Amino acid sequence: MKIKLAILEKDVSYLNRIVGVFGTKYAENFQVYSFTDSDAAYSTLESAKIDVLIASDCFEIDFQQIPKRCGFAYFVDSPDIETLNDQRAICKFQKADLIYKQILSLYSENAGNISGLKFGDDSGKLIFFQSVSGGSGASSMAAACAIRFAAKGKKTLYLNLERFGTSDVFFSAEGQFDMSDVIFALKSKKTNLAMKLEGCVKQAESGVFFYSQPKVALDMMELSREDIAKLISELQLTGSYDYIVVDADFSIDREDLKLYRKAHTVVWVGDGSELSNTKLFRAFNALNILEQNAESPIVDRLAYVPSINQIDL
């Protein structure tokens, strides 16, 4: 299913350029309509069932003529303008990828439960990284793993689910959305989650995809186990990634074990110290007991990796 995008712009030269970009680079996802006259645009919104209208801020918009199902935003000249007339604003002078993500996010908020874009049929392999003892470099190992997969040409997502963790230490990229937007989408029933996830994700120079840290660290505490399960399931269902590398806080609660059963591998990272080894041993024994009657025990896919500082290079 393609998103029907209408662009209302008086600058014909810019209009032709942006339509050309969306008509080639994002042809699989968008069907683009272009207008220089507002009346012509209004008459098409309902008849063509336009999903999103982006209009230059030089137009006086009659919002009564915009169907409720149609998302709207202004095209503005400055990246510092986030809203205009209580409506979302999108800077027209930025990378096409960033404009694409903002439009995708806008659509997701109006699309409700409509099926999202599907980029493949195969679910990505899920790999969990955890530190039983804490401070052993599990996050660094997870990021390194994601970078390694990306270097091999695999489309890889690094997903940091630690309460006080951050992806931004390892990866950076332009874009206004972050994990707070993902959390809000998970909690909202009005948002097309698959679309929102695609609109919020960023890609680092290494090729790794990631979500930036939330604006407030406490936002991560709003994520329930059900939210996390829903997030991971949605990411796998889209088929967008070959690998999803999850950096998570350690836990072997029964609800968490349900999530680990979806994983291809669960990696425990330790620092090699006596204390770390003792905690790993006790955690492994506890997991063995919990998994005694499981048809496919998690211990069969469990791996131990010493932290980078403990590896003899």
C-alpha positions in Angstrom: 0.0 0.0 0.0 1.4 3.4 -1.0 0.9 6.6 1.0 -0.8 9.3 -1.0 1.2 12.5 -0.5 0.0 15.9 -1.7 2.5 18.8 -1.8 1.2 22.4 -2.2 4.1 24.8 -3.1 4.3 28.1 -5.0 8.0 27.6 -5.8 7.7 25.6 -9.0 11.5 24.8 -9.1 11.5 23.4 -5.6 8.2 21.6 -6.2 9.7 19.8 -9.2 12.8 18.8 -7.3 11.0 17.4 -4.2 8.5 15.6 -6.4 11.3 14.1 -8.4 13.1 12.9 -5.3 10.0 11.2 -3.9 9.0 9.9 -7.3 12.3 8.0 -7.6 13.9 7.4 -4.2 10.6 6.6 -2.4 8.5 5.4 -5.3 7.6 2.1 -3.6 6.2 3.9 -0.6 4.6 7.1 -1.9 2.2 8.2 -4.7 2.9 12.0 -5.0 0.5 14.7 -6.1 1.8 18.3 -6.6 -0.1 21.6 -6.7 0.6 25.3 -6.9 -3.0 26.2 -6.4 -4.8 25.6 -3.1 -8.3 25.2 -4.6 -7.0 22.5 -6.9 -5.4 20.8 -3.9 -8.5 21.0 -1.8 -10.6 19.4 -4.6 -8.3 16.5 -4.8 -7.9 15.7 -1.1 -11.2 13.9 -0.8 -11.6 12.5 -4.4 -8.1 11.0 -4.4 -8.2 10.1 -0.7 -4.9 11.9 0.1 -3.2 10.6 3.3 -0.9 13.6 3.9 -0.9 17.2 2.7 2.3 19.3 3.0 1.7 23.0 2.2 4.1 25.9 2.0 3.7 28.4 4.8 2.9 31.1 2.2 -0.6 29.7 1.8 -3.5 30.5 4.1 -4.9 27.1 4.7 -8.6 26.4 5.1 -8.5 23.5 7.5 -12.2 22.8 7.1 -11.5 21.6 3.6 -8.9 19.0 4.9 -10.5 15.6 5.7 -10.0 14.4 9.2 -8.2 11.3 7.9 -5.6 13.5 6.1 -2.4 14.4 8.0 -1.1 18.0 7.6 2.1 20.0 8.1 3.5 23.2 6.8 6.7 23.5 4.7 8.9 26.1 6.3 12.3 27.6 5.5 13.9 27.3 9.0 14.8 24.0 10.9 14.2 25.9 14.1 10.4 26.1 13.5 8.7 23.0 14.8 5.1 24.2 14.7 3.2 26.9 12.9 -0.4 27.9 13.6 -0.6 25.0 16.0 0.3 22.6 13.2 3.5 20.6 12.6 6.2 22.3 10.6 8.7 20.5 8.3 11.8 22.3 7.1 12.0 22.1 3.3 15.7 22.7 3.2 17.1 19.5 4.7 18.1 16.1 3.5 15.3 14.2 1.7 15.7 11.3 4.1 14.8 13.6 7.0 11.8 15.0 5.2 10.7 11.4 4.4 10.9 10.3 8.0 8.9 13.3 9.2 6.2 12.7 6.7 6.2 9.0 7.6 5.8 9.9 11.2 3.0 12.3 10.5 1.2 9.7 8.5 1.6 7.1 11.2 -0.2 9.4 13.7 -3.3 9.6 11.5 -3.3 6.1 10.1 -4.5 4.3 13.2 -4.5 0.5 12.8 -4.0 0.5 9.0 -1.3 -2.0 8.1 2.2 -0.4 8.0 4.8 -0.7 5.2 6.3 -4.1 4.9 9.9 -4.3 3.8 10.4 -8.0 3.7 8.9 -11.3 4.7 11.7 -12.7 7.0 11.9 -11.8 10.6 15.3 -10.4 11.8 17.5 -12.5 14.0 17.2 -11.3 17.6 20.4 -11.1 19.7 20.3 -10.1 23.4 23.3 -8.7 25.2 23.2 -8.5 29.0 25.6 -8.0 31.9 24.9 -10.2 34.9 27.4 -8.3 37.1 27.0 -4.8 35.7 29.7 -2.6 34.3 31.3 -5.4 32.3 31.0 -3.7 28.8 27.9 -5.4 27.6 26.7 -2.2 25.8 30.1 -1.8 24.1 30.0 -5.5 23.0 26.4 -5.1 21.7 27.3 -1.9 19.7 30.5 -3.6 18.3 28.4 -6.6 17.2 25.9 -4.3 15.4 28.7 -2.5 13.7 30.3 -5.8 12.6 27.0 -7.1 11.1 26.5 -3.8 9.3 30.0 -3.9 7.9 29.1 -7.3 6.4 26.2 -5.7 4.5 23.5 -6.9 7.0 20.8 -4.4 7.8 21.2 -4.1 11.5 19.3 -2.4 14.3 20.9 -1.6 17.6 18.1 -1.3 20.2 19.0 -0.1 23.7 16.4 -1.0 26.2 18.4 -0.3 29.4 16.6 2.0 31.7 19.5 4.4 31.9 21.3 3.3 28.8 21.9 5.3 25.6 22.5 4.6 22.0 24.0 8.1 21.4 27.3 7.1 23.0 28.0 4.8 20.1 26.0 6.2 17.2 25.0 9.6 15.9 22.9 10.8 13.0 20.6 13.7 12.1 16.9 13.6 12.9 14.5 15.1 15.4 12.9 11.9 16.7 14.1 9.7 19.6 13.1 6.8 21.8 10.6 9.1 23.6 8.6 9.2 20.4 8.7 5.4 20.1 7.5 5.0 23.7 4.6 7.4 23.0 3.7 5.5 19.9 3.7 2.2 21.9 1.3 3.7 24.4 -1.0 5.3 21.8 -3.7 3.3 20.1 -4.1 6.0 17.4 -0.6 5.6 15.9 0.4 3.2 13.2 3.3 1.6 15.1 5.2 0.2 12.1 5.1 3.5 10.4 6.2 5.4 13.5 9.1 3.0 14.0 10.3 3.6 10.5 9.9 7.3 10.9 11.9 7.6 14.1 14.8 5.4 13.3 18.2 6.9 12.4 21.2 5.5 10.6 24.8 6.1 11.7 27.8 6.4 9.4 28.7 2.8 10.3 25.4 1.7 8.7 23.8 0.7 12.0 20.2 1.8 12.5 19.3 3.0 16.0 16.9 5.1 18.1 18.4 8.1 20.0 18.2 8.3 23.7 14.9 9.6 25.1 14.7 13.3 26.1 14.2 12.3 29.7 15.8 9.1 31.1 12.7 8.4 33.1 10.7 7.8 29.9 12.4 4.4 29.6 10.7 3.4 32.9 7.3 3.8 31.2 8.1 0.7 29.1 6.3 -2.3 30.5 7.3 -5.9 29.5 4.2 -5.9 27.3 5.4 -2.8 25.6 8.8 -4.2 25.0 7.4 -7.5 23.6 5.1 -5.5 21.3 8.0 -3.3 20.1 10.2 -6.3 19.3 7.4 -8.2 17.6 6.6 -5.2 15.4 10.2 -4.8 14.5 10.5 -8.4 13.5 7.2 -8.4 11.6 8.2 -5.5 9.4 11.1 -7.6 8.1 13.2 -4.5 7.8 16.3 -5.9 9.5 18.6 -8.9 9.2 19.7 -8.5 12.8 18.2 -6.8 15.8 20.8 -6.4 18.5 19.1 -5.7 21.9 21.1 -4.1 24.7 19.0 -4.9 27.8 19.2 -4.9 31.6 19.7 -8.3 33.1 16.7 -10.2 34.3 15.4 -13.8 34.3 11.9 -13.1 35.5 9.4 -15.4 33.9 7.9 -12.6 31.8 11.4 -11.8 30.4 12.1 -15.5 29.6 9.1 -15.4 27.3 10.9 -12.6 25.4 14.2 -14.4 25.3 12.5 -17.4 23.7 12.2 -15.3 20.6 15.9 -14.7 20.5 18.4 -16.4 18.2 21.1 -15.9 20.9 21.3 -14.5 24.4 24.8 -13.2 25.2 25.9 -12.7 28.8 29.0 -10.5 29.2 31.3 -10.7 32.2 34.6 -9.0 33.1 36.4 -12.2 34.2 36.6 -11.2 37.9 35.8 -13.6 40.7 32.7 -11.6 41.6 31.5 -11.5 38.0 32.1 -15.2 37.5 30.2 -16.0 40.8 27.2 -14.0 39.7 27.3 -15.6 36.2 27.4 -19.1 37.8 24.5 -18.4 40.1 22.4 -16.8 37.3 23.1 -19.8 35.1 22.0 -22.3 37.8 18.9 -20.2 38.4 18.1 -20.2 34.7 18.6 -24.0 34.5 16.1 -24.5 37.3 13.5 -22.2 35.6 14.0 -23.9 32.3 13.9 -27.6 33.4 10.6 -28.4 31.7 10.9 -26.0 28.8 10.6 -27.6 25.3 13.3 -25.3 23.9 15.5 -24.2 26.9 17.0 -20.8 26.7 20.3 -22.2 28.0 20.7 -23.9 24.7 21.1 -20.6 23.0 23.0 -18.8 25.8 26.5 -17.6 25.1 29.2 -16.1 27.4 31.5 -13.4 26.1 34.3 -11.8 28.2 34.3 -8.0 28.0 36.6 -6.3 25.5 39.1 -5.4 28.3 39.5 -9.1 29.1 40.2 -10.2 25.5 43.9 -10.9 24.8 44.5 -8.9 21.6 
